[in-house]
Amino acid sequence: MNALTLVLLTPLLGALILGLIRPPPLAGWFNLGVSALSLAAALWLAWSVALVSDLPGDLGGPGAINGPIAGSLAGDIFGLPFRVDAFNVYLVVLTAFVALTTSVFSRPYMRYVLAIGRIGPRRLRTYHSMYQLFMFTMLVALTTDNLGVMWVAVEGATLATVLLVSLYRTPEAVEAAWKYFILCGVGIALALFGTVLTYFAAQQVISDPAAGLNWSTLYTEAGRLEPAVMRLAFVFLLVGYGTKVGLVPMHQWLPDAHSEGPTPMSAVLSGLLLNVALYAVVRLKMLVDGSLAHTDNPHLAGYLLMGFGLTSFLVAGLFLHRQRDIKRMFSYSSIEHMGLMTFGFGLGGPLATFGALLHMLVHSLTKSAIFVTVGHATHIAGTQAIEQIRGLIRTQPTVGWSLLIGVAAIAGFPPFGVFMSEFLLLTATMKTAPWFTLVLLSGLAVAFAGLFRHLHPMVYGTPPEGQQPVAANMIPVAVHLTLVLWLGLAIPAFLANWLDRATGLITGTRLL
């Protein structure tokens, strides 16, 4: 567990040190260095998990779980239990990677924000410190084996991002931060009640009270957990963590938080935090599936996920047409895609689960690249209003083309990876629940129209007189979109095997 210790300690110590570093250039470079070290530690951790992934063992499955979970590393850090397996380790690497590329963009972006006077040196220190603290809380939530610690970590991520959302201290930013804090606070309180109910169910079958919230112990004993209690617990957990996912109707905080906070924060919110909350929901669904396996309604958790996911997918697609702020528009795009992933995990089965896992990956890469591009576009236009952003491809071709390609990728154009993941989800839907296929296709068409009706004038319109290019760092965009294109053309064997093992852990059946 040395690799995991380094993964967790690096952003925590980085947050403490960045709170003290005064020179802005040094703080930007140090933030980038901490993120690079975190990625190196995450890759080391992934390699460690890969070394044990071929050991014999029972992958388990809902209602038929015996023995330890194969292909995972477990141990105590700071006196708390942690476990890393194929499911969460790939999200750990993704989190560290997007954190690094976003910090590459963040360094010159935040210096520009400082130079034009939107923030002062003290708030810049707050930004860098909270950035790393945010990464620390997400990594803890992903790797802890204790449901209580996971709840604390998700709440910690909320508190860190509240300070980031309100960084500019405008009335709109403060309002958005309070809205975010109150709505997510209510949601996380409901998740706490669901966690307490899960602990109550565990105490009836687990002799050791200290292990009553350990996910691995609960997973092993899932078939013995009281179904009625677990049903009720999952409702509270889904609504609670679903608020953080951005599921409709608990999504109201997300567009405001994206539009009022600094753009690097929008990139990591859409690209990372929503994944962490959905990860928590899927982990808890695995417990409920095991508990309900021999009841009259064994797929209740899946049906609830499908309902919330499909509603979010359709509502967000419709709201794309009504947006006037470019960052709000892409926040609704994030809600749409999180709804599609939630639907996929609810649908279940190896193909849908594999597609949902792949969609988590390609959406994170694509949406963070889009927000980086949007940050430069708003600096060129001097506003976030869509009707005033015009002619980007003429003023600064790299920004214009990046926005065009990014939107084409997130809209599901081939040969990008989003097309591949959506194709897998549609194929699984046609196989398992064909009556939803037309609904999904209609939702994709509506979202496509909503994005491109706004995109065309922003990219190809006549630029306002006097509009000038800005200093832009497009390296993260190029890296992300290249990876998304690669994943659409051919998924590397190591990644396919990685996702396949995660699929096997979630469903009990592997696809490949």
Secondary structure, DSSP 8 states (H G I E B T S, - for coil): -HHHHHHHHHHHHHHHHHTT---HHHHHHHHHHHHHHHHHHHHHHHHHHHHHTTS------TT---SS-TT-EEEEETTEEEEE-HHHHHHHHHHHHHHHHHHHHHHHHHHHHHHTTSS-HHHHHHHHHHHHHHHHHHHHHHHBSBHHHHHHHHHHHHHHHHHHHTTT--HHHHHHHHHHHHHHHHHHHHHHHHHHHHHHHHHTT-S-GGGTTBHHHHHHTGGGS-HHHHHHHHHHHHHHHHHHHT-TTS-THHHHHHHHS-HHHHHHIIIIIHHHHHHHHHHHHHHHHHHTTTSS-TTHHHHHHHHHHHHHHHHHHHHGGG--BHHHHHHHHHHHHHHHHHHHHHH-SHHHHHHHHHHHHHHHHHHHHHHHHHHHHHHHHTS-BGGG---HHHH-HHHHHHHHHHHHHHTT-TTSHHHHHHHHHHHHHHHH-GGGHHHHHHHHHHHHHHHHHHHHHHHHS---TT--------HHHHHHHHHHHHHHH---HHHHHHHHHHHHHHHSS---
